[in-house]
Amino acid sequence: MREKIVAGNWKMNNDLAETQALISDLRKVLTNTDVKVKIAPTYVNLYPAYETLKDTAVEVVAQNMHQAKSGAYTGEVSADMLKSIGIQTVILGHSERRAYFGEDDALLAQKVSAAVDAGLNVIFCFGEELEDRKSDKHFDLVASQLKSGLFHLPASAWKQIVLAYEPVWAIGTGETASPEQAQEMHEFIRKTVAGQYDASLADGVSILYGGSVKPANATEIFSKPDVDGGLIGGASLNAEDFVAIVNAF
């Protein structure tokens, strides 16, 4: 049985006081659930968030990391540094990292290897832009991102991998991705992984949807057979909205 996961990516939002207030609100409204709940505060708030939540079922995860173990990389953070403060999972390949910071597939493959080798779990993000979708290249693009970023891993490493499909064309563009389109791509992703490895491995991998999930559409999206949860952006900054998405399962 695949894990059901709802992860909140808080991006560059919330100072320390705001982070603690949001965590407090989250704890008030989040009841017992079988869903794996994760939140990703900014680097500077990771350790305080971890300390606050370490005795709960909510996991604190990092938004990014560098591929090197250490060195002259001003402003960067390594896998071992994250582990030293209790972090066990890192988000890699987010569309904003790809778009704004030039992270390509080759770099992300290095980051994935570094995270896996350090014993971290990875939420690996990928997805097509609007032009890819309009030119009917979305399946090829997604397959290429999977191959370049992940298919160098041995099968044994996939127990540390969660996939997160981001239809970038449906985030802040005025375009809308339907639950059926989400399922179509998630099914394709699972078949692509199965083709590289095997059906058993693919059937065990959780695939999250990162296309503007909100309380109003979460139930329908999560009802699709190959959608195992969501990577939530803006809606995760409101505790009640985020918990409503968790409870959509």
VEXDREN-2710 file (C-alpha; in Angstrom, 1 decimal):
% VEXDREN-2710
k/r/px/py/pz
1/MET/0.0/0.0/0.0
2/ARG/1.5/3.3/-1.1
3/GLU/1.8/6.1/1.5
4/LYS/-0.6/8.9/1.2
5/ILE/1.3/12.2/1.6
6/VAL/0.4/15.8/1.9
7/ALA/3.4/18.1/2.0
8/GLY/3.3/21.9/2.5
9/ASN/6.0/23.9/0.8
10/TRP/6.1/27.2/2.6
11/LYS/8.7/28.6/0.2
12/MET/10.2/32.0/1.2
13/ASN/7.3/32.9/3.6
14/ASN/7.0/33.4/7.3
15/ASP/9.6/34.7/9.8
16/LEU/10.3/32.7/13.0
17/ALA/7.3/34.1/14.9
18/GLU/5.0/33.5/11.9
19/THR/6.3/30.0/11.5
20/GLN/5.7/29.1/15.1
21/ALA/2.2/30.7/14.9
22/LEU/1.3/28.6/11.8
23/ILE/2.6/25.5/13.4
24/SER/0.6/26.2/16.5
25/ASP/-2.5/26.7/14.4
26/LEU/-1.8/23.5/12.5
27/ARG/-1.5/21.5/15.7
28/LYS/-4.9/22.8/16.9
29/VAL/-6.8/21.7/13.8
30/LEU/-4.9/18.6/12.7
31/THR/-6.5/15.4/14.1
32/ASN/-5.2/11.8/13.9
33/THR/-4.8/10.8/10.3
34/ASP/-3.2/8.0/8.3
35/VAL/-1.9/10.6/5.9
36/LYS/1.8/11.5/6.2
37/VAL/1.9/15.2/6.8
38/LYS/5.0/17.2/6.0
39/ILE/5.9/20.9/6.1
40/ALA/8.9/22.7/4.5
41/PRO/9.7/26.0/6.3
42/THR/12.6/28.2/5.2
43/TYR/16.2/27.1/6.2
44/VAL/16.4/29.6/9.1
45/ASN/13.3/28.1/10.7
46/LEU/14.0/24.4/10.1
47/TYR/15.5/23.6/13.5
48/PRO/12.9/25.5/15.6
49/ALA/10.1/23.9/13.6
50/TYR/11.7/20.5/14.0
51/GLU/12.1/21.0/17.8
52/THR/8.5/22.0/18.1
53/LEU/7.2/19.1/16.1
54/LYS/9.6/16.3/16.8
55/ASP/7.2/14.5/19.1
56/THR/4.3/14.7/16.7
57/ALA/3.5/12.9/13.4
58/VAL/4.2/16.0/11.3
59/GLU/7.6/15.8/9.6
60/VAL/9.7/18.9/8.9
61/VAL/11.5/18.8/5.6
62/ALA/13.9/21.0/3.7
63/GLN/13.2/22.9/0.5
64/ASN/16.6/22.3/-1.1
65/MET/20.2/21.3/-0.5
66/HIS/23.6/21.5/-2.2
67/GLN/25.2/18.5/-3.9
68/ALA/28.6/18.8/-2.2
69/LYS/29.4/17.5/1.3
70/SER/31.1/20.8/2.3
71/GLY/33.3/23.5/0.8
72/ALA/33.5/27.0/-0.5
73/TYR/29.8/27.3/-1.4
74/THR/28.7/30.5/0.3
75/GLY/25.0/30.4/1.3
76/GLU/24.5/26.7/0.6
77/VAL/23.5/23.8/2.9
78/SER/24.6/20.2/2.7
79/ALA/22.8/16.9/3.3
80/ASP/24.8/16.2/6.5
81/MET/24.0/19.7/7.8
82/LEU/20.3/18.9/7.4
83/LYS/20.6/15.6/9.1
84/SER/22.5/17.1/12.0
85/ILE/19.3/19.1/12.9
86/GLY/17.0/16.1/12.5
87/ILE/15.8/16.6/8.9
88/GLN/15.3/13.4/7.0
89/THR/13.7/14.6/3.8
90/VAL/14.5/17.2/1.2
91/ILE/12.6/18.6/-1.8
92/LEU/14.6/18.7/-5.0
93/GLY/13.9/19.9/-8.5
94/HIS/11.0/22.3/-7.6
95/SER/9.9/24.2/-10.7
96/GLU/11.0/27.5/-9.1
97/ARG/14.5/26.1/-8.5
98/ARG/14.6/25.1/-12.1
99/ALA/13.2/28.3/-13.5
100/TYR/14.8/31.0/-11.2
101/PHE/18.1/29.3/-10.3
102/GLY/18.9/27.4/-13.4
103/GLU/18.9/24.0/-11.9
104/ASP/19.0/21.5/-14.8
105/ASP/18.6/17.8/-14.9
106/ALA/22.3/17.1/-14.7
107/LEU/22.7/19.1/-11.5
108/LEU/19.5/17.6/-10.0
109/ALA/20.9/14.1/-10.6
110/GLN/23.9/15.0/-8.5
111/LYS/21.7/16.4/-5.8
112/VAL/19.6/13.3/-5.7
113/SER/22.6/11.1/-5.5
114/ALA/24.1/13.2/-2.7
115/ALA/20.8/13.1/-0.7
116/VAL/20.3/9.4/-1.2
117/ASP/23.9/8.6/-0.3
118/ALA/23.5/10.6/2.9
119/GLY/20.4/8.7/3.8
120/LEU/17.9/11.4/3.2
121/ASN/14.6/10.9/1.6
122/VAL/13.8/12.9/-1.5
123/ILE/10.6/14.5/-2.8
124/PHE/11.6/14.9/-6.5
125/CYS/9.7/17.5/-8.5
126/PHE/9.3/17.7/-12.2
127/GLY/6.7/18.8/-14.8
128/GLU/6.1/20.6/-18.1
129/GLU/5.8/24.2/-19.0
130/LEU/2.8/25.6/-20.9
131/GLU/4.6/25.6/-24.3
132/ASP/5.4/21.9/-23.7
133/ARG/1.8/21.1/-23.1
134/LYS/0.6/23.2/-26.1
135/SER/3.1/21.6/-28.4
136/ASP/2.1/18.1/-27.2
137/LYS/5.6/17.4/-25.8
138/HIS/4.5/17.0/-22.2
139/PHE/4.9/13.2/-22.0
140/ASP/8.3/13.3/-23.6
141/LEU/9.5/16.1/-21.3
142/VAL/8.3/14.4/-18.2
143/ALA/9.9/11.1/-19.2
144/SER/13.2/12.9/-19.9
145/GLN/13.2/14.6/-16.5
146/LEU/12.6/11.3/-14.8
147/LYS/15.3/9.6/-16.8
148/SER/17.9/12.3/-16.3
149/GLY/17.2/13.0/-12.7
150/LEU/16.4/9.6/-11.2
151/PHE/17.1/6.6/-13.5
152/HIS/20.7/6.4/-12.6
153/LEU/19.6/5.2/-9.1
154/PRO/19.7/1.5/-8.2
155/ALA/16.3/0.0/-7.5
156/SER/17.2/-0.2/-3.8
157/ALA/17.4/3.6/-3.6
158/TRP/13.7/4.1/-4.6
159/LYS/12.5/3.4/-1.1
160/GLN/13.9/6.9/-0.4
161/ILE/12.1/8.6/-3.4
162/VAL/8.7/10.3/-3.6
163/LEU/7.7/11.8/-6.9
164/ALA/5.9/15.2/-7.2
165/TYR/4.4/16.1/-10.6
166/GLU/4.1/19.8/-11.1
167/PRO/2.1/20.9/-14.2
168/VAL/3.8/24.3/-14.3
169/TRP/1.5/25.4/-17.1
170/ALA/-1.5/25.2/-14.7
171/ILE/0.1/27.2/-11.8
172/GLY/-0.6/31.0/-12.0
173/THR/-1.2/31.0/-15.7
174/GLY/-5.0/31.1/-15.9
175/GLU/-5.0/27.6/-17.3
176/THR/-6.6/24.8/-15.4
177/ALA/-5.5/21.2/-15.1
178/SER/-8.4/18.8/-14.6
179/PRO/-8.3/15.8/-12.2
180/GLU/-8.4/13.6/-15.3
181/GLN/-5.3/15.3/-16.7
182/ALA/-3.6/14.8/-13.4
183/GLN/-4.5/11.1/-13.4
184/GLU/-3.4/10.7/-17.0
185/MET/0.1/12.0/-16.3
186/HIS/0.4/10.2/-13.0
187/GLU/-0.5/6.9/-14.7
188/PHE/2.1/7.7/-17.4
189/ILE/4.7/8.4/-14.7
190/ARG/4.1/5.1/-13.0
191/LYS/4.3/3.2/-16.3
192/THR/7.6/5.0/-17.1
193/VAL/9.1/4.0/-13.8
194/ALA/7.9/0.5/-14.3
195/GLY/9.5/0.4/-17.7
196/GLN/12.9/1.3/-16.3
197/TYR/12.7/-0.9/-13.2
198/ASP/9.6/-3.1/-12.7
199/ALA/5.9/-2.9/-11.9
200/SER/6.4/-3.8/-8.3
201/LEU/8.7/-0.9/-7.6
202/ALA/6.5/1.5/-9.6
203/ASP/3.4/0.4/-7.7
204/GLY/5.1/1.2/-4.4
205/VAL/6.2/4.8/-5.3
206/SER/4.0/7.6/-4.0
207/ILE/3.3/10.2/-6.7
208/LEU/2.1/13.6/-5.4
209/TYR/0.3/16.2/-7.5
210/GLY/1.6/19.8/-7.3
211/GLY/-0.9/21.7/-9.5
212/SER/-2.6/24.3/-7.2
213/VAL/-4.4/21.8/-4.9
214/LYS/-7.0/23.6/-2.8
215/PRO/-9.7/22.4/-0.4
216/ALA/-12.3/22.8/-3.2
217/ASN/-10.6/20.4/-5.6
218/ALA/-8.5/18.1/-3.3
219/THR/-11.1/15.3/-2.8
220/GLU/-11.6/14.8/-6.6
221/ILE/-7.9/14.9/-7.4
222/PHE/-7.0/12.5/-4.5
223/SER/-9.7/10.1/-5.6
224/LYS/-7.7/9.3/-8.8
225/PRO/-6.0/5.9/-8.5
226/ASP/-2.5/7.1/-9.3
227/VAL/-2.6/10.3/-7.2
228/ASP/-1.1/9.6/-3.8
229/GLY/-1.3/13.1/-2.3
230/GLY/-0.2/16.6/-2.9
231/LEU/2.7/19.0/-2.7
232/ILE/0.9/22.1/-1.6
233/GLY/2.1/25.7/-2.0
234/GLY/-0.1/28.7/-1.1
235/ALA/-2.9/26.7/0.6
236/SER/-0.4/25.3/3.0
237/LEU/0.2/28.7/4.6
238/ASN/-3.3/28.6/6.1
239/ALA/-3.7/25.9/8.7
240/GLU/-7.4/25.2/8.1
241/ASP/-7.0/25.0/4.4
242/PHE/-4.0/22.7/4.7
243/VAL/-5.8/20.4/7.1
244/ALA/-8.9/20.4/4.8
245/ILE/-6.6/19.1/2.0
246/VAL/-5.2/16.5/4.3
247/ASN/-8.7/15.4/5.3
248/ALA/-9.7/15.2/1.6
249/PHE/-8.5/11.6/1.7
END
